[in-house]
Amino acid sequence: MKRRLLNKYEKNPIITSEMMPEEVLYTFNPGAIKHNGEYIILSDVTMLDDIHRLWVLRSRDGYNFIPDPGPARWPEADPEHSETCTYDPRITKMGDEYIILYASDLSQNDVRIGIVKTKDFNTFERISVASELGNRNGALFPEKIDDLYLRFDRPFGNELNPCFMWVSYSPDLVFWGKSKPVTYKGKPFHDGHKMGAGAVPIKTDKGWLEIYHTVSTTCNGFIYRLKAMLLEPQDPSKIIGYTRNFILWPEHDYEMKGRVMNVVFTCNAIAEEDGTMKIYYGAADTNIGLATGRIDELVEACLKDE
């Protein structure tokens, strides 16, 4: 059997609703990053009122997490940009701050990209809530290019319709434009029924490595799986190569049975000093698992279009 590029932790799932200090329904789709030698997970948590909130969990070893006593003290949106649910956060370190892009939800299809920042994951300050509806899966690049911030977008009209990855640019994290689709060999890149950014991109000497999700249709629903792509260093809207094969997919009960069946979904990829990567992923929108792999092997697989 061919060796996998990502290997699942044998004690998965590592985070479940039973671990939380309050009764909650589900924990899933976390953002994650290292801060002052500590692993930080910012997890989606569905409370008993059926509202998704964000909750911080902390770990010294990356395997054993302790949740904060309560949900993150998320800043209130102004009345013009009210939000009912907050979920799917991607965390980008820029300077001494952490910029968090997340889904700001009014209803299933009325979703925008919200942006907050923090220095310590105790207090959070709002930067903006995008005014346009029908956009999610925002992931901010950790460097500016040509003095502009870059983010992945996934514009959509309805969650059941095809939708794909775009890149947008901003001078200040508030006003976004120059949006264009991600392309491969000069054409807009479509992989599956729909697709979107997963992790915050990782800079390598061969280009930007992006872990993304791709969705296939079945006779009775969707399957969410992960792939990787490599993007040009100075123009990350252009794909150098991508993995033709899935690198992570639902196969165990905790990934196939739950709030949303047949889902692995990530909002993070932590690059370690030894060249490995940790990916904390949502499983069936119910639990959180861990997968690990080598960054150089993922880059090589993208270059070979494997």
N, C-alpha and C positions, 0 to 999 in steps of 0.2 A: 504494500500500500504506500502511495506517495506521502512523504512527510508533509504535515500541515504547516502553513505559514503562521497561523495563529493557533495556540494550544489553550484549551480551557482549563482553568484551575480545578483540581480534582475535588475540592470541597465546595464547589458552587452549589447553590447561590450563596454569595458571601454577605448579602444584605437582603433581609426580608421584613415584612411588616411586623413580625413578632419581635424584632429587635428594638422597635421604636418605643420611646417612653410614654407615648399616648397611643390609644387605639386608632389605627389607621387601616385603610383598605389595601393600599398597594404602595410599593416603592419601586421606582423605575427611571430609566433614561437620564442618568446623572451626568452633569458636567464634573470634571475632575482636574486637579492640578496639584503640584507640590508648592508649599509655602512654608518657608523657614524650617525646612527639613521634615515637614509634616504633610501627609497626603490629605487633601481636602476633597470631599465629595459633596456636591450640591445636587441633591436628589429631588426628582419629582416625587411628591407624596400626595395621594388622594385621601382626603379626610372623610369623616363620616357624613359631612354635608355634600359630598360628591364634588368638591372643589379641589383642583390641583394647586398645591402650594410647594414652595421650595424649602428644603431642610438640609442643614449642614451636618455632615458626619466627618470625624477626624480619626487619623490613624498614624502611628509611628512606623509601621512596617508595611503598609499597603495591603494588608490582608484582614486585620482585625480592627473594625471601625466602631467608634463610640459616637452616637448621635448627640447633638446639642439637646438641651431640655425641651426646646420648642421650635417651631418653624422659624426660618430666617425672618428678621424684622425688615420686610421688604418695604421700600418707600412707596407711599401712596401716589397714584397717578392723579394728575389734575382732572377736574370734572370733564374737560373736553376729550380726554383720552382715558376714560375709565376702563378697568379691566376686571374680569371675573375670575380668570384662571391664569396662573403663571407656570410655565413648564419648559422642558427641553433646553436647559441653559448650556451655552458654550463659553468657556472662560479663557481669556487671552491676557497674558502678562505683557504690559507695556510700561517700561520704566519701573517705578515703585508702586504701580497700580495694577489692579486686575479689572479688565473690562468684560462685562458679562452681557452677551446677547441671548435673548430668550423669547419664547412665544408669549405674546400678550393677547389674551383671548377674550373676545366678546361672545362668540358662539363658534360652532365647529368650523365654519367657513369664514367668519369674520375675525381673522387673526392678523396681527401685526408683529413686527420685530421691535421689542423693547430693549433699551440699553441702560444698564446701571454700572456703577463702579464701586470698588472697595479696596482697602489696603490691608484689612485684617480678617475678613469674613465674619466680622461681628456687626459692623455697621455698613449700610449700603446707601449710596447716593444716586439719585436718578440723573441720567444724562439726557435721555430723550425717549419718546415713544413715537415711532414712525406714524405718520398720518395715513399712509396708504394701507388699505385692507387687502387681504389675500396674499400674504407673504410670510414665510417662516423658514426654519432651518438656517438662520443667520449664523455665520461663523466668521469672526474677525481675524484677519491675518496679523501675525505678531510684529510685522514691520510695515512701515509706509513704503510705497513705491512712487517715485516722482512727487514726493511730498503729499501724497494722498493716502488716506486709509482705504483698505480694501475689505470687502466682505463677500462671502457667498450668500446668495439669495435662493429661494425657491418659490417664485410667484405661481399662483394657482387660482383657478376660479371655483373649483369644487374638489373635495378630497377624493372623489371617485374618478376624476378625469386625469389624463396624463399630465405630468408636470416635471420640469427638469431643472438643472442647475444654471444659475447666472452669477455674474460678478458685478458689483456696484462699487462706486467710489465716493469719497467724502473728504472735504477739507477739515471737518470739525466734529464728526460723529453725529451730527444733527441733520444736515442736508445731504441727501444721497442722490446720485445720478450717474450719467454715462453708463448705464446698465447694458450689459450684453451677455449673450449666452456663452457658456463654456463650449469650446469647439475642439474637435479632433480631426486632423487632416483637412482643416478649412471648413468643416461643416458642424452645425450644432450637434452636440453629443447627447444621444438618447440611449439610455441603458435600462431596459425594463419598462414596465408600464408607467412608473414614475421613479424619480431618484432625487436625492438631496444630500447636502453636506452632512457629514457626521462630526468628525473631529475638527478642532482648530488645526490648520495645516502646520506641518513640521518642515523646517528648512533643512535641506541636505545639500551636499556638494553637487548633486545631480539635478536638483530642482525641488519644488515643493511637493511633499508627500501628503496626500489627502486620503483619509479613510472615509468612504461614503456609503450610504445605504441605497439599495436598489430593490424595487418592489415588483414581484411577479403576480399575475392573476391566476387563480385556480377556478374550478367550477363552483366553489362556494366561499371565495374570499381572496385575501392577499397573503403573500409570504414576504417578510422583510429579511434581507440578508445583506452582508457587507462585502465590499470590494475595496480596492485601492487604486489610485491614479497618481501619476507624476506630472507636475505642471511646470511650464517654463519659468525660470527664475525671475525674469523682468516683466513677463506678461502672463500671469497665472490664469488668464482666461483660456490659454492654449494648452492642451494635453499633449505631453510627450508620448505617454503610453499608459496602459492600465491593465489590471489583472482580468483576463478573460474568465477565469474561474472564481467562484466565491471563496472568500477567505474565512468567513464565519457564517453559520447558518443554524436554524433551529433543528435540534435533533433529540433533545432530552425533554422529559415531562415538564420541567420548570420553564422551558422555552416554548413549548407547544400548547400548553394548557394554562389559561388564565384570563385576565380581562380582555386581552386581544390575542388570539391564538396565532402561533407560528410567526413569532417576531423575535429577532435580535436587532438592537438599535443602539447606536452609540452617539454620544455628544462629546467624546474626549479621546485622546491618545497621549499618554504621558511618556515622553522620551527620557530614558534613564541614562546615567553617565556611562554605563557599560555597553551602550548600543542597543539595548533591548527596549521594548515598548510595553506598557501596561494599558489595556483598554477595559474600562468598566462599562458594561453594556446592560441595557434593559432587556429583560427576558419576559416575553408575553405580557408586557406592560404590567407586570406583577412583582417581579423580583429583580435583583441585580447580580450579574455574574462578572467574572474576571477572565480575560484572555491575555496571553503574552506572546510576543514574537520578537524577531530581530528586524531592526529598521533597514539594515543593508539588504536583507533577503527580500523584504517587501519592495524596495526600490529596484532590485535586480529583476524581480518578477514583473514589475511594470515595464521596464525597459525591454524585456523579452516578449511583452504582450501575452503572458501566460495565464 
